[in-house]
Amino acid sequence: MKGRPIYLPGLLLIWLLVLALATKSVLDHLTVPPWGNPMGEARSVELNAGSQIGQSFVAALPGLSAIEVTLDTTALATPQRLVLRLKEAPGTAVTLAARTLELAPNVPATTARFELAPMSDAKGRAFYFVLQAPGALPGQGPAAYYSPGATTEGSSAYFNGQPVPGDLQFLTYYRLGAGQKVALLLDRLAQGRTGLLGTKGFYVGLGMAYATFLLLFLWRVAHAVLGQEASSA
């Protein structure tokens, strides 16, 4: 009977490991929707070697990881390069990131997705991206879809460095770390609730209380089983 006292803590450890893996799985599957001005009524604005189109926005979440823009490439006779430069504001010299894609010709509505290294401190920061097609001739360049009537908060489209009413059709994507996912989960639990239930601290305390009672329960079970083993030895 000497094997049981060692066997029981092993089972408890496995149970705790399963619980930890289940918690990790929940966090891994917790995603956030993209933010921006999605597809809708719009007109197209051509890009060529002598022009540029831009968009300012305020990041909705931490972990900014991609920018997607809706384009029309029906005017392209051959594949063309499209360059995106991400900055903090129009007119600033510092480029935070630069990405280049090759566009396929003759596609009426396509999306160009520019992947970025996740920016953990992006939430609430102002950004500006500019699109350029350095090899495109007039009348043969890609066109960006633009919604003049869009009113996305904190955003504005830019033509050749000048702001214009409305927004490009664009989406921003976010990749959250484990701690950021926990904070987002707490925000979602508290959202729309009033009083104590509307505070994140309540759910943190609830989780800590659950973990404490769970550990106490496991300790009591282990203590009781080991006591029985000792008395029957």
Steps between C-alpha positions, in 0.01 A plus 500: 500500500800729504451597135171683553631806688730567204237411242234737638704824478587397144131478411435840659789649304360356176157644581650846558694469174178418311334804658794721396489365143125564482555859615774544240271361229231755590753783475645366172155502341415847626525726194398855421327617182682735262435871532472764228276600210383175334372455148193696395403774258815663369681642203850411385801735501790415272858466617798556273865593530415867554231463766438354843198413708498489879285428802524611862347297781517435873576140596203343676701235687855401591691265271448670162619227261359562151338758274268400216393732217237439229627559145404482134772376263302478173716777346824305553648343186770321699562429871585816696673572828297666774689654791353578844684718749372529854569819694368675808358796308496656151813696426723322751833377369525189717356183346389243758465221244517456122349210306482418128252274318469395137151552363345272239343683204134509398333439838200733557486469880787350695662553836865576562605383845820635653628298795674688783699403806238520779513834684411428862460870586282590201169555681395865490799605287454700183639348180515593134571273205575612147468291182721547195532321167846615388501318166148581380436728203196735496190303409675167567529496877299333778209687652411518869135493603394817681179574693440879505212472746676279754530641852737260675599658831854641506560420132534685170609424145784697337565570133855611422555597862180703539206384717165442332160412647438129546723195521664240283351154521745346746515267796754470781573167670626432852693212659478500878739348753379282787484789748318719249249221435432470873444877519267481197307211655455699822382800296242284324376352828453846651361667186139612529470412868446741787624518855746242626436272200621779272850507650789282381623469859190300590583228246868499599396447863250233396769312310744522791233378742419207271869406471543521880196282574610251234845466653351463848263231374781306333713531813217367719439208264870413494524535879197274554624228263852506641355484853301191409807339350700574814233358731464178301877440473 
